[in-house]
Amino acid sequence: MRSAFWWALIAGALAAIGAGYVQASVQTRPPPIAQLRSNPETLPAPQPGVRREAQTQALDDAFAQDEVVVDRARTPQPQWQSEQLQLVVGICGSSVAAESGFLRLRYPVAFVLDPAAEQARAFADLVRDNGDALLVQLDEPPAVQTLAALRRTIGQFDGIASRHTAGMAVALHGTGLAFFDERGDAANGDTFARMGVRLVRRDVTADNRGGLGYVTFMLGRAAALSRRNGPVVVFVRPQPSTLEALADFGAAHDVRMIALQ
């Protein structure tokens, strides 16, 4: 009888322990780290001193509609050449404070100026003082009177820049001014040659997107193109990320920045 009593007591205790374990297993939730998240996680704020790449955004202007690399027949050289880029910055004249940083790059730069911009004359003076090339942006072929008025307004300049080439060769004949084809796809190069007008065509736009990494990548692409085709004309906008990319690229790459030829 005593043994039966103790066996019954032990069995009851074991049953109670088992029931408690089962109940605890059903009611206890897993720790938060083991749960699947159904909502996006909010990332913590970046730590001070940690540099993060800014989100790359497409720029919205007339140049953004053009191909970043101009689809134009080029003549590859039999041997690779040194990397040479010709830099054109535009359109300038809206903010001397923002645009003057490009004057401190310590290599030749050509600037496209909006003659109607609020600070056009002030920026034109800085470009001339720095010894850089100055191009005036126009939408139509200029008459003689137009060129004279521009010189009175902004001073001397080296050429005209435009997205439209029709009539430009004839208009610039005998003026000594060069023409910069902003689109880079002018099909009337022979006309400019016959008129004695120096034609410069855009080859690459390096900052259709504003991220520092994108601009650096496009500068590298332009430099690689120049190894086969000679100097490459690179168009950029006067943006802070572009200026930073140009400064870093020139310091880290064996590439020559040369004046427009």
Number of C-alpha atoms within 10 A of each C-alpha: 6 7 8 9 9 11 12 11 11 12 10 12 11 11 11 11 10 11 10 11 11 10 10 10 10 8 8 8 10 9 7 8 7 8 9 7 9 6 6 6 7 6 6 6 6 9 8 6 6 6 8 8 8 11 11 14 12 12 14 10 9 9 18 14 11 16 14 19 17 15 11 11 7 9 9 13 12 8 8 14 15 15 22 23 24 21 23 26 21 21 21 24 25 19 15 17 10 14 22 16 14 23 18 13 14 11 15 21 23 23 30 26 27 21 21 14 14 13 18 20 19 14 24 28 14 14 20 15 10 14 12 19 19 24 28 25 23 16 11 14 19 17 11 11 9 11 18 13 12 16 12 10 13 19 13 16 19 17 22 23 27 21 18 18 23 14 13 21 24 16 17 24 17 11 13 12 18 22 24 25 20 24 24 23 19 17 10 12 16 11 15 20 13 11 15 18 23 18 20 19 20 22 26 25 27 25 30 24 20 20 19 21 18 19 25 20 15 20 22 17 14 23 24 19 22 22 18 18 19 20 24 24 24 23 26 21 23 22 16 16 19 24 21 15 21 21 14 13 17 16 10 9 11 12 17 16 20 17 18 18 10
